[in-house]
Amino acid sequence: MLSQKLHLKLQQKLSPQQIQLMKLLQVPTAAIEQRIKEELEENPALDEGREDDQEEQEDEYSDVYDEVDEAEKEFDFSDYVDDDETPSYKLNTSNHSVDDEDKSTPISVGATFTELLNLQFNLRNLDDTERIMGVNIIGNLDESGYLRRDLEAIADDLAFTQNVMVEVTDLERILDIVQDLDPAGVGARSLQECLLLQLQRKPQDNNAVLDATRILNDEFDTFTKKHYAKLLNRLELDEEELKEAIEEITKLNPKPGSTGNLGGAAATVVVADFHIVIDDRDINITLNGRNAPDLKVSHQYAEMISDYQSKKGKETKTEKDAMMFVKQKLDSAKWFIDAIVQRQHTLLGTMHAIVDYQKEYFLTGDETNLKPMILKNIADIVEMDISTISRVANSKYAQTPYGTFPLKYYFSESLTTQDGEEVSTREVKNILTQVIGEEDKKKPLTDERLMAILKGKGYNIARRTVAKYREQLNIPVARLRKEL
């Protein structure tokens, strides 16, 4: 049986403009230029250049055509050609100052790691099947230069995808050739094999190299656990000989695929989103928008609407469909320009709040002046949601007189001292790093001892918190910090 009921429902929905702004906030300066280029390619109603005569253009197309059919009633042409509520400055964005010089820094990008290996491999005297096997093995290497797949799986791939039937023994022979390529250690299937491959290329008349090979071959697990007493006993070495052998091992590269110019990935270039300059006690903040072009709404699309209006009801269905398309593109162009402008305002507002909150640090550069600061502190100042501040802080960098740092660098939790004073956890981590750096490596400090030292300095901290900070600093446990 049918019935009518009245329901009260509360929903929160994001408009397309809000979603677009949230996505743009996450994009760093290094990628915003590419994002704008993509939008320019996709939307013909969006154009590059400054908009100097926007108001004249709006006046020129102020007459609107009101006779629309039912399918078009939700649209109003005045929104596109005569919008008195939208000032002209909102329809364009300028990311340049008149004093800016249009300069760009060329970045040299060399051959990838895979290309360099294939280049060396192709110089070997091999037949077609052997080359196919080698190319597949090289293609299966990970970014560190290791072969993580079983040779049986590679043999199956060759059989199913290229109709090349090979035995595992054939692949092992080709793998030996790959492992002979530069850099040393490439093509290894484990860390142990990687280090041994590198030792094989060292002079074999060196006792330290021979001892290092014995350690890796016979006592690899014992070595990784740094049980030096067992190594001395089992290999019948004295302490000096063991020290020299370990020095040889520590010189080896555990990730040959990441070796400098031979690496597959180009060096990461950090592009600062903000430039901070200190002038006496004044802090000047500028947003890096040098590579982002000026944007405006295309005049040609406004002219299309004007031509459409002049027909006064004589338009065809095809022309009506075309105008629907034009209106959608004009909407999208206005939304995108507004989102770019809003992105700039949000970024600058957030950065100003961070600088005001951490003013003493920015004036002095002293890390001890960094106050405890979480996302909520800044969100309350700029009156925005915490998620918005998180998007701003993500992948953004600030160039200061003291170096270029990610925005996340300025955020830290608080820790209460024995005097009741709140200090930044960054200060505690700096002290922790300093204490560990000055410890006796033959008897490294345990987390319990580190806790006692920090408490002696007035920091009320638990052992598990010490362990957490140590792990965040990528410092291993005491046993693994031990040296001879």
C-alpha positions in Angstrom: 0.0 0.0 0.0 1.3 3.4 -1.0 1.7 6.1 1.7 3.3 9.5 2.1 5.7 10.3 4.8 7.6 13.4 5.8 11.3 13.0 6.7 13.8 15.6 8.0 17.3 14.8 6.8 20.6 16.7 7.3 23.2 16.2 4.6 26.5 17.9 3.8 27.6 17.9 0.2 30.7 19.3 -1.5 30.2 21.4 -4.6 32.3 20.8 -7.7 34.2 24.1 -6.9 35.0 22.9 -3.3 36.3 19.6 -4.6 38.4 21.3 -7.2 39.9 23.7 -4.6 40.7 20.8 -2.2 42.6 19.0 -5.0 44.5 22.1 -6.0 45.5 22.8 -2.4 47.4 19.5 -2.3 49.3 20.3 -5.5 52.8 21.8 -4.8 54.3 24.6 -6.8 56.5 22.1 -8.7 53.3 20.5 -10.2 50.9 23.4 -10.4 52.2 24.5 -13.8 51.5 21.1 -15.3 48.1 21.0 -13.7 47.2 24.4 -15.3 48.5 23.2 -18.7 46.3 20.2 -18.5 43.3 22.4 -17.7 44.2 24.7 -20.6 44.3 21.7 -23.0 41.0 20.3 -21.8 39.0 23.5 -21.6 39.0 25.8 -24.7 37.1 28.4 -22.7 40.2 28.9 -20.5 42.9 31.1 -22.0 46.4 32.4 -21.0 47.2 36.1 -20.7 46.2 39.2 -18.7 42.6 40.4 -18.8 42.8 44.2 -19.2 39.4 44.9 -20.8 37.1 42.5 -19.0 34.5 45.1 -18.0 34.3 46.3 -21.6 33.7 42.8 -22.9 31.0 42.3 -20.3 29.2 45.5 -21.3 29.5 44.6 -25.0 27.6 41.3 -24.4 25.2 42.6 -21.8 22.1 41.9 -23.9 20.9 38.4 -23.1 18.5 36.1 -24.9 15.7 35.1 -22.6 13.6 32.9 -24.8 14.8 29.4 -24.0 13.1 26.1 -24.0 12.4 23.9 -21.0 15.7 22.1 -21.2 17.6 25.4 -20.9 15.6 27.1 -18.2 18.1 26.2 -15.5 20.7 28.3 -17.4 20.9 32.0 -17.6 23.1 33.6 -20.3 23.6 36.6 -18.1 25.8 34.5 -15.9 28.3 34.3 -18.7 28.2 37.7 -20.4 26.9 40.2 -17.8 27.6 39.1 -14.2 27.5 42.3 -12.1 28.1 40.3 -9.0 31.4 38.9 -10.2 34.1 41.6 -10.3 36.5 41.3 -13.2 39.5 40.6 -10.9 37.9 37.3 -10.0 37.9 36.1 -13.6 41.6 36.3 -14.0 44.6 35.4 -11.9 48.1 36.9 -12.0 51.0 34.9 -10.6 53.7 37.4 -11.6 55.1 40.6 -10.3 56.2 43.4 -12.7 59.7 43.0 -11.3 59.8 39.3 -12.0 62.3 38.0 -14.5 61.1 35.1 -16.7 63.9 32.6 -15.9 63.9 28.9 -15.7 66.6 26.5 -14.5 67.4 23.7 -16.9 67.5 20.2 -15.3 69.7 17.6 -16.9 68.1 14.2 -17.0 70.3 11.3 -17.9 69.6 7.8 -19.0 67.6 5.6 -16.7 69.1 2.7 -14.7 67.5 0.2 -17.0 68.7 1.9 -20.2 72.3 2.0 -18.9 72.2 -1.7 -18.1 70.7 -2.6 -21.5 73.3 -0.5 -23.2 76.1 -2.5 -21.5 74.3 -5.8 -22.1 73.9 -5.2 -25.8 77.6 -4.8 -26.2 78.1 -8.5 -25.3 78.4 -11.1 -28.1 75.0 -12.9 -27.6 72.4 -14.4 -29.9 68.8 -13.2 -30.1 67.4 -15.6 -27.5 70.1 -14.7 -25.0 69.4 -11.0 -25.6 65.6 -11.5 -25.0 66.5 -13.3 -21.7 68.8 -10.6 -20.6 66.4 -7.8 -21.4 63.7 -9.6 -19.4 66.0 -10.1 -16.4 67.0 -6.4 -16.5 63.4 -5.4 -16.8 62.5 -7.3 -13.6 65.1 -5.6 -11.5 63.7 -3.3 -8.8 64.8 0.3 -8.1 67.6 -0.9 -5.8 69.0 -3.2 -8.5 67.8 -6.5 -7.0 66.2 -9.4 -8.8 63.2 -10.2 -6.6 61.4 -12.6 -9.0 62.3 -16.3 -9.3 63.9 -17.4 -12.5 61.2 -20.0 -12.9 58.6 -17.2 -13.1 60.7 -15.3 -15.7 61.0 -18.5 -17.8 57.2 -18.9 -17.7 56.7 -15.3 -18.8 59.0 -15.8 -21.7 57.1 -18.9 -22.7 53.6 -17.4 -22.5 54.3 -13.8 -23.7 57.1 -14.3 -26.3 56.9 -18.0 -27.1 60.5 -18.4 -26.1 61.2 -21.7 -24.4 64.2 -21.5 -22.1 65.5 -23.5 -19.1 66.3 -22.1 -15.7 69.9 -23.0 -16.2 70.0 -20.8 -19.3 68.6 -17.9 -17.3 71.2 -18.5 -14.6 73.9 -18.2 -17.2 72.5 -14.9 -18.5 72.0 -13.6 -14.9 75.7 -14.1 -14.4 76.3 -11.8 -17.3 73.9 -9.2 -15.9 75.7 -9.4 -12.5 78.9 -8.6 -14.3 77.6 -5.3 -15.5 78.1 -1.9 -13.7 77.4 -0.9 -11.0 78.8 -3.9 -9.0 76.2 -5.8 -7.1 73.4 -5.3 -9.7 71.2 -8.4 -10.3 71.7 -9.8 -6.9 68.8 -11.8 -5.3 69.6 -10.9 -1.7 71.7 -8.4 0.3 74.2 -11.1 1.0 74.7 -11.9 -2.7 74.9 -8.2 -3.5 77.7 -7.5 -1.1 79.6 -10.7 -2.2 79.4 -9.6 -5.8 81.0 -6.3 -5.0 83.8 -8.0 -2.9 84.6 -10.3 -5.9 85.7 -7.2 -7.9 88.1 -6.1 -5.2 91.8 -7.3 -5.1 91.8 -10.8 -3.8 95.3 -10.5 -2.3 94.0 -8.2 0.3 93.5 -10.0 3.7 90.7 -7.6 4.8 88.8 -8.4 1.6 89.3 -12.2 2.1 88.1 -11.9 5.7 85.1 -9.9 4.7 84.2 -12.5 2.2 84.4 -15.2 4.8 82.2 -13.2 7.2 79.5 -12.7 4.5 79.7 -16.3 3.3 79.9 -18.2 6.6 78.6 -15.8 9.3 76.2 -13.4 7.6 73.4 -13.7 10.2 75.9 -13.3 13.0 77.4 -10.2 11.4 74.0 -8.6 10.8 73.2 -9.0 14.5 76.6 -7.5 15.4 77.7 -10.5 17.6 81.3 -9.5 17.3 82.5 -11.8 20.0 81.2 -14.9 18.1 82.8 -13.7 14.9 86.2 -13.4 16.7 85.9 -16.9 18.1 84.5 -18.7 15.0 86.7 -17.1 12.4 89.8 -17.0 14.6 90.5 -13.4 14.0 91.9 -10.8 16.3 90.0 -7.5 16.9 92.1 -5.5 14.5 91.6 -8.0 11.6 87.8 -8.0 12.3 87.7 -4.2 12.3 89.5 -4.0 8.9 87.1 -6.6 7.4 84.0 -4.8 8.7 85.4 -1.5 7.2 85.6 -3.2 3.8 82.0 -4.4 4.2 80.7 -0.9 5.2 82.3 0.6 2.1 80.0 -1.5 -0.1 76.7 -0.3 -1.6 73.6 -2.2 -0.4 71.5 -0.5 -3.1 73.5 -0.5 -6.4 70.5 0.6 -8.4 70.5 4.0 -6.5 74.1 4.8 -7.3 74.5 8.5 -8.2 74.5 9.2 -11.9 73.9 5.5 -12.6 70.6 5.6 -10.8 67.3 5.3 -12.6 65.5 8.2 -10.9 66.5 11.8 -11.5 67.7 13.7 -8.5 64.8 15.2 -6.6 64.6 18.9 -7.0 62.8 20.7 -4.2 60.9 23.8 -5.4 60.0 26.1 -2.6 56.3 27.1 -2.5 57.1 30.1 -0.2 60.0 32.5 0.0 60.6 34.0 3.4 62.9 37.0 3.8 63.9 38.6 7.1 64.4 42.4 7.0 65.4 43.5 10.5 62.4 42.2 12.5 60.0 42.3 9.5 59.2 38.9 7.9 58.2 39.1 4.3 56.4 36.1 2.8 55.9 35.6 -1.0 54.2 32.8 -2.8 56.2 31.2 -5.6 54.1 31.5 -8.7 56.7 32.3 -11.3 56.0 29.3 -13.6 52.2 29.5 -13.3 50.7 31.5 -16.3 48.0 34.2 -16.0 44.5 32.9 -16.7 41.4 34.5 -18.2 38.1 33.5 -19.8 38.3 33.3 -23.5 36.7 36.2 -25.4 35.9 33.9 -28.4 33.5 31.9 -26.3 31.7 35.1 -25.2 31.4 36.1 -28.8 29.9 32.7 -29.6 27.1 33.5 -27.1 26.6 36.9 -28.6 26.2 35.4 -32.1 23.8 32.9 -30.6 21.7 35.7 -29.0 21.5 37.6 -32.2 19.5 34.8 -33.9 16.4 35.6 -31.8 14.8 32.2 -31.9 16.1 31.1 -35.3 18.7 28.8 -33.8 18.8 25.1 -34.7 19.0 22.2 -32.3 22.6 21.7 -33.2 23.3 25.3 -32.3 21.5 24.9 -29.0 23.6 21.8 -28.1 26.7 23.8 -29.0 25.7 26.6 -26.7 25.1 24.1 -23.9 28.7 22.9 -24.4 29.9 26.5 -24.4 28.2 27.3 -21.1 29.6 24.2 -19.4 33.1 25.2 -20.5 32.7 28.8 -19.4 31.5 27.6 -16.0 34.5 25.3 -15.7 36.9 28.1 -16.7 35.5 30.5 -14.1 35.5 27.8 -11.4 39.1 26.9 -12.2 40.3 30.5 -12.1 38.5 31.1 -8.9 40.0 28.0 -7.4 43.5 29.1 -8.3 43.0 32.5 -6.7 41.5 30.9 -3.6 44.4 28.5 -3.5 46.9 31.4 -3.4 44.9 33.2 -0.6 44.7 30.0 1.4 48.4 29.2 1.1 49.5 32.7 2.0 47.0 32.9 4.9 48.3 29.6 6.3 51.9 30.5 5.9 51.4 33.9 7.6 49.7 32.1 10.5 52.6 29.7 10.8 55.2 32.5 10.7 53.3 34.5 13.3 53.0 31.5 15.6 56.8 30.6 15.2 58.0 34.2 14.9 60.9 33.8 17.3 62.2 30.9 15.3 62.0 32.7 12.0 63.8 35.7 13.5 66.6 33.7 15.0 66.8 30.4 13.2 67.3 28.7 16.5 65.4 25.3 16.7 65.0 25.6 20.4 62.7 28.6 19.7 60.2 26.3 17.8 57.1 26.2 19.9 54.8 23.1 20.0 52.4 23.5 17.2 49.7 21.2 15.8 47.4 21.5 12.8 44.5 22.6 15.1 46.5 25.7 16.3 46.8 27.0 12.8 43.3 25.9 11.8 41.9 28.0 14.7 43.9 31.1 13.6 42.9 31.0 10.0 39.4 29.7 10.8 39.6 26.8 8.5 39.1 23.1 8.9 42.1 21.0 10.1 41.8 18.9 6.9 42.4 22.1 4.8 45.5 23.0 6.8 46.7 19.4 6.4 46.4 19.7 2.6 48.3 23.0 2.6 51.1 21.5 4.7 51.4 18.4 2.6 54.3 18.5 0.1 54.9 22.2 0.5 58.3 23.8 1.2 59.4 27.2 2.6 62.7 28.8 1.6 64.1 30.7 4.6 67.5 32.3 5.4 68.3 29.1 7.4 67.5 26.6 4.6 64.5 25.1 2.7 62.2 23.1 4.9 58.9 21.3 4.4 56.0 22.9 6.2 55.6 19.8 8.3 59.0 20.7 9.9 57.4 23.5 11.8 54.7 21.2 13.4 55.5 19.2 16.5 53.7 17.9 19.6 54.4 19.2 23.1 56.2 17.6 26.0 56.0 18.8 29.6 59.2 19.4 31.5 59.6 18.7 35.2 59.0 22.4 35.8 55.6 22.2 34.0 56.8 24.1 30.9 55.7 22.8 27.5 58.5 22.3 25.0 58.5 21.1 21.4 59.3 17.4 20.9 61.7 18.6 18.2 63.9 20.0 21.0 63.9 16.6 22.8 64.8 14.8 19.5 67.7 17.1 18.9 69.0 16.4 22.4 68.5 12.7 21.8 70.4 12.8 18.6 73.2 14.7 20.3 73.5 12.3 23.2 73.5 9.2 20.9 76.1 10.9 18.7 78.5 11.4 21.7 78.0 7.9 23.2 80.7 5.3 23.4 80.1 3.1 20.4 81.6 0.1 22.1 78.9 0.4 24.8 76.0 2.3 23.2 73.3 3.6 25.4 70.1 1.7 25.9 66.6 3.3 25.8 66.5 3.0 29.6 69.8 5.0 29.9 68.7 7.5 27.4 65.5 8.1 29.4 67.5 8.6 32.5 69.8 11.2 30.8 66.8 13.1 29.4 65.1 13.1 32.8 68.4 14.4 34.3 68.1 17.3 31.8 64.6 18.1 33.1 62.4 16.3 30.5 59.7 14.1 31.9 59.7 11.3 29.4 58.9 7.5 29.4 61.2 4.8 28.0 58.6 3.9 25.3 58.5 7.5 24.2 62.3 7.5 23.9 62.0 4.4 21.7 59.4 6.1 19.6 61.5 9.2 19.0 64.6 7.1 18.3 62.6 5.2 15.6 61.3 8.4 14.1 64.9 9.6 13.8 65.9 6.3 12.1 68.3 5.5 14.8 68.7 1.7 15.5 68.6 0.0 18.9 71.7 0.0 21.1 72.8 -3.5 19.9 72.9 -2.4 16.3 74.8 0.8 17.1 77.7 -1.2 18.6 81.1 -0.8 17.0 84.5 -2.3 17.6 
